[in-house]
Amino acid sequence: MCLSMISTLSPILIETSNLLNEGSTDTSSKRISFGNRAIRRVLKVRRWNWARLSHTLTVVDDTQEYDLSSEISDYNPNWGIYEVYMDDEKMTPIDYNQKENTTSDHFYLKPDGKTI
């Protein structure tokens, strides 16, 4: 497994060593750990199409807001929401600051990124 990671990270390690003006490519375990850490960060933060999850949120009359982090166990506030449907009709997202100027066919996320 380590050899696979090294060959995968090889171009990144070469580029990093070049940017840091190092005479040779540093493939130390510390540098590989930093590379792996960077890759995990990108996978965590980036909105990857293959990582989209579907969730049905049960809504209750007179409840206007829902905390998605408590409703969805693996909700990622860094990714937000891709799209919302209500009764099979796609809803339009609206900026939180415009929430007073909208109709019921729109949705917004609060600035906390987890409340819809």
Backbone as CSV, one residue per row, in Angstrom:
resi,resn,N_x,N_y,N_z,CA_x,CA_y,CA_z,C_x,C_y,C_z
1,MET,0.823,-1.188,0.000,0.000,0.000,0.000,0.867,1.252,0.000
2,CYS,1.911,1.261,0.730,2.789,2.430,0.784,3.397,2.717,-0.589
3,LEU,3.798,1.684,-1.306,4.370,1.887,-2.636,3.351,2.497,-3.583
4,SER,2.114,2.074,-3.464,1.050,2.646,-4.279,0.896,4.136,-3.988
5,MET,0.926,4.492,-2.731,0.797,5.893,-2.351,1.984,6.708,-2.850
6,ILE,3.170,6.145,-2.746,4.351,6.871,-3.207,4.277,7.118,-4.700
7,SER,3.904,6.093,-5.478,3.835,6.292,-6.930,2.718,7.268,-7.284
8,THR,1.622,7.273,-6.514,0.538,8.215,-6.756,0.963,9.629,-6.383
9,LEU,1.665,9.762,-5.285,2.108,11.077,-4.828,3.382,11.559,-5.508
10,SER,4.028,10.686,-6.238,5.323,11.027,-6.829,5.329,12.360,-7.575
11,PRO,4.393,12.601,-8.518,4.419,13.900,-9.218,4.219,15.087,-8.271
12,ILE,3.416,14.891,-7.237,3.181,15.968,-6.268,4.448,16.226,-5.459
13,LEU,5.122,15.145,-5.039,6.359,15.300,-4.271,7.458,15.956,-5.110
14,ILE,7.546,15.585,-6.361,8.537,16.189,-7.266,8.260,17.686,-7.412
15,GLU,6.991,18.032,-7.670,6.609,19.437,-7.828,6.875,20.224,-6.549
16,THR,6.536,19.645,-5.410,6.766,20.322,-4.125,8.249,20.580,-3.907
17,SER,9.074,19.564,-4.157,10.521,19.741,-3.996,11.054,20.806,-4.948
18,ASN,10.534,20.833,-6.183,10.949,21.861,-7.143,10.559,23.258,-6.659
19,LEU,9.326,23.399,-6.142,8.872,24.704,-5.659,9.685,25.182,-4.459
20,LEU,10.152,24.239,-3.652,10.937,24.593,-2.469,12.440,24.665,-2.767
21,ASN,12.809,24.543,-4.052,14.201,24.593,-4.500,15.077,23.551,-3.804
22,GLU,14.525,22.372,-3.590,15.294,21.290,-2.997,16.085,20.584,-4.088
23,GLY,17.310,20.200,-3.791,18.174,19.563,-4.780,17.657,18.210,-5.264
24,SER,16.960,17.494,-4.407,16.392,16.205,-4.800,14.976,16.118,-4.239
25,THR,14.229,15.184,-4.772,12.843,15.032,-4.322,12.804,14.399,-2.943
26,ASP,12.112,15.043,-2.040,11.965,14.544,-0.677,10.794,13.568,-0.632
27,THR,11.094,12.296,-0.390,10.048,11.274,-0.275,10.015,10.699,1.139
28,SER,10.402,11.511,2.103,10.402,11.061,3.492,8.970,10.770,3.954
29,SER,8.866,9.990,5.004,7.537,9.653,5.516,6.789,10.904,5.971
30,LYS,7.523,11.897,6.458,6.881,13.134,6.877,6.254,13.850,5.676
31,ARG,6.976,13.905,4.578,6.450,14.561,3.370,5.255,13.777,2.823
32,ILE,5.320,12.451,2.831,4.204,11.628,2.360,2.983,11.836,3.257
33,SER,3.203,11.945,4.560,2.094,12.204,5.489,1.423,13.538,5.179
34,PHE,2.234,14.567,4.876,1.656,15.857,4.501,0.861,15.742,3.201
35,GLY,1.362,14.965,2.247,0.648,14.745,0.990,-0.684,14.048,1.220
36,ASN,-0.659,13.004,2.030,-1.900,12.284,2.348,-2.900,13.186,3.068
37,ARG,-2.388,14.011,3.953,-3.243,14.941,4.689,-3.902,15.936,3.733
38,ALA,-3.138,16.431,2.780,-3.684,17.372,1.800,-4.761,16.709,0.951
39,ILE,-4.525,15.470,0.548,-5.509,14.751,-0.263,-6.792,14.523,0.531
40,ARG,-6.660,14.112,1.802,-7.858,13.927,2.641,-8.628,15.236,2.776
41,ARG,-7.928,16.344,2.903,-8.577,17.660,3.027,-9.358,18.004,1.761
42,VAL,-8.745,17.772,0.603,-9.422,18.052,-0.665,-10.666,17.180,-0.803
43,LEU,-10.552,15.894,-0.446,-11.703,14.999,-0.539,-12.814,15.407,0.423
44,LYS,-12.446,15.975,1.553,-13.432,16.377,2.553,-14.159,17.662,2.155
45,VAL,-13.444,18.594,1.577,-13.998,19.914,1.309,-14.632,20.031,-0.069
46,ARG,-14.061,19.415,-1.070,-14.532,19.556,-2.451,-15.867,18.863,-2.654
47,ARG,-16.754,19.451,-3.387,-18.057,18.859,-3.694,-17.921,17.893,-4.871
48,TRP,-17.653,16.658,-4.575,-17.479,15.649,-5.611,-18.841,15.104,-6.031
49,ASN,-19.081,15.009,-7.346,-20.363,14.503,-7.846,-20.677,13.110,-7.307
50,TRP,-19.672,12.251,-7.220,-19.910,10.888,-6.767,-20.231,10.819,-5.275
51,ALA,-20.029,11.913,-4.558,-20.275,11.914,-3.112,-21.647,12.490,-2.745
52,ARG,-22.442,12.853,-3.741,-23.770,13.394,-3.437,-24.639,12.310,-2.820
53,LEU,-25.345,12.692,-1.781,-26.238,11.770,-1.093,-27.653,12.315,-1.143
54,SER,-28.594,11.417,-1.183,-29.997,11.807,-1.185,-30.562,11.617,0.212
55,HIS,-31.434,12.518,0.611,-32.075,12.406,1.918,-33.487,12.967,1.830
56,THR,-34.415,12.267,2.408,-35.784,12.754,2.477,-35.998,13.358,3.861
57,LEU,-36.317,14.621,3.880,-36.543,15.344,5.125,-38.048,15.433,5.364
58,THR,-38.483,14.890,6.459,-39.898,14.963,6.812,-40.164,16.322,7.437
59,VAL,-41.058,17.088,6.810,-41.357,18.428,7.302,-42.645,18.411,8.118
60,VAL,-42.715,19.337,9.053,-43.849,19.437,9.965,-44.505,20.797,9.763
61,ASP,-45.841,20.818,9.757,-46.558,22.092,9.641,-46.072,23.071,10.699
62,ASP,-45.980,24.326,10.326,-45.568,25.424,11.210,-44.096,25.383,11.615
63,THR,-43.314,24.463,11.092,-41.874,24.461,11.342,-41.196,24.982,10.079
64,GLN,-40.531,26.108,10.211,-39.931,26.769,9.054,-38.478,26.392,8.833
65,GLU,-37.748,26.052,9.887,-36.324,25.774,9.759,-35.974,24.420,10.357
66,TYR,-34.961,23.792,9.737,-34.488,22.484,10.186,-32.963,22.487,10.236
67,ASP,-32.409,21.941,11.301,-30.972,21.801,11.447,-30.560,20.506,10.747
68,LEU,-29.943,20.631,9.589,-29.602,19.455,8.787,-28.550,18.583,9.452
69,SER,-27.688,19.173,10.284,-26.658,18.366,10.941,-27.271,17.418,11.971
70,SER,-28.446,17.743,12.495,-29.106,16.809,13.412,-30.076,15.893,12.673
71,GLU,-30.555,16.313,11.508,-31.481,15.502,10.712,-30.764,14.458,9.858
72,ILE,-29.546,14.785,9.415,-28.787,13.916,8.510,-27.454,13.595,9.174
73,SER,-27.212,12.337,9.471,-26.032,11.946,10.260,-24.710,12.307,9.587
74,ASP,-24.627,12.244,8.266,-23.360,12.534,7.580,-23.418,13.832,6.771
75,TYR,-24.232,14.782,7.204,-24.332,16.071,6.513,-23.027,16.843,6.646
76,ASN,-22.555,17.396,5.544,-21.312,18.161,5.525,-21.643,19.628,5.241
77,PRO,-21.590,20.519,6.248,-21.928,21.924,6.022,-20.991,22.624,5.044
78,ASN,-19.792,22.069,4.822,-18.892,22.661,3.827,-19.413,22.455,2.409
79,TRP,-20.179,21.403,2.202,-20.710,21.098,0.874,-22.065,21.722,0.631
80,GLY,-22.850,21.890,1.700,-24.175,22.474,1.540,-25.147,21.530,0.861
81,ILE,-26.040,22.106,0.094,-27.102,21.339,-0.560,-26.967,21.489,-2.063
82,TYR,-27.151,20.396,-2.781,-27.069,20.437,-4.241,-28.395,20.905,-4.834
83,GLU,-29.493,20.274,-4.443,-30.805,20.683,-4.923,-31.875,20.189,-3.951
84,VAL,-33.035,20.844,-4.009,-34.147,20.516,-3.119,-35.411,20.359,-3.954
85,TYR,-36.174,19.321,-3.642,-37.461,19.094,-4.293,-38.549,19.058,-3.232
86,MET,-39.671,19.689,-3.548,-40.840,19.638,-2.683,-42.004,19.138,-3.533
87,ASP,-42.562,18.006,-3.159,-43.647,17.380,-3.928,-43.254,17.212,-5.398
88,ASP,-42.064,16.673,-5.625,-41.511,16.400,-6.960,-41.271,17.644,-7.804
89,GLU,-41.314,18.819,-7.214,-41.027,20.054,-7.929,-39.739,20.658,-7.386
90,LYS,-38.806,20.966,-8.302,-37.517,21.513,-7.895,-37.689,22.927,-7.362
91,MET,-37.110,23.169,-6.189,-37.177,24.494,-5.583,-35.940,25.300,-5.970
92,THR,-36.091,26.614,-5.984,-35.011,27.509,-6.360,-34.301,28.011,-5.108
93,PRO,-32.956,27.923,-5.085,-32.238,28.471,-3.929,-32.250,29.997,-3.969
94,ILE,-32.226,30.601,-2.804,-32.170,32.053,-2.708,-31.157,32.412,-1.631
95,ASP,-30.490,33.535,-1.794,-29.527,33.996,-0.814,-30.220,34.299,0.510
96,TYR,-29.566,33.964,1.588,-30.134,34.171,2.925,-30.569,35.619,3.139
97,ASN,-29.804,36.569,2.626,-30.121,37.991,2.802,-31.377,38.409,2.050
98,GLN,-31.836,37.579,1.109,-33.038,37.886,0.329,-34.267,37.115,0.819
99,LYS,-34.147,36.443,1.950,-35.213,35.554,2.421,-36.540,36.272,2.663
100,GLU,-36.514,37.546,3.000,-37.760,38.287,3.240,-38.478,38.623,1.934
101,ASN,-37.757,38.564,0.818,-38.315,38.951,-0.482,-38.618,37.737,-1.352
102,THR,-39.014,36.638,-0.744,-39.220,35.426,-1.530,-40.594,34.830,-1.272
103,THR,-40.925,33.877,-2.114,-42.178,33.135,-1.948,-41.849,31.736,-1.456
104,SER,-42.846,30.926,-1.265,-42.637,29.598,-0.687,-41.949,28.616,-1.630
105,ASP,-41.775,28.961,-2.897,-41.132,28.029,-3.822,-39.607,28.178,-3.837
106,HIS,-39.062,28.852,-2.845,-37.617,29.026,-2.709,-37.151,28.430,-1.385
107,PHE,-35.839,28.175,-1.291,-35.259,27.753,-0.026,-33.937,28.482,0.157
108,TYR,-33.478,28.530,1.386,-32.186,29.155,1.682,-31.524,28.399,2.817
109,LEU,-30.211,28.539,2.873,-29.428,28.041,4.000,-29.014,29.239,4.830
110,LYS,-29.082,29.092,6.147,-28.584,30.149,7.024,-27.063,30.225,6.894
111,PRO,-26.467,31.332,7.314,-25.011,31.459,7.228,-24.235,30.357,7.949
112,ASP,-24.865,29.654,8.890,-24.171,28.554,9.560,-23.942,27.360,8.640
113,GLY,-24.587,27.364,7.470,-24.399,26.305,6.476,-25.099,25.004,6.799
114,LYS,-25.877,24.979,7.878,-26.537,23.726,8.238,-28.026,23.859,8.505
115,THR,-28.542,25.066,8.531,-29.964,25.266,8.797,-30.666,25.670,7.513
116,ILE,-31.685,24.895,7.131,-32.456,25.183,5.930,-33.811,25.734,6.339
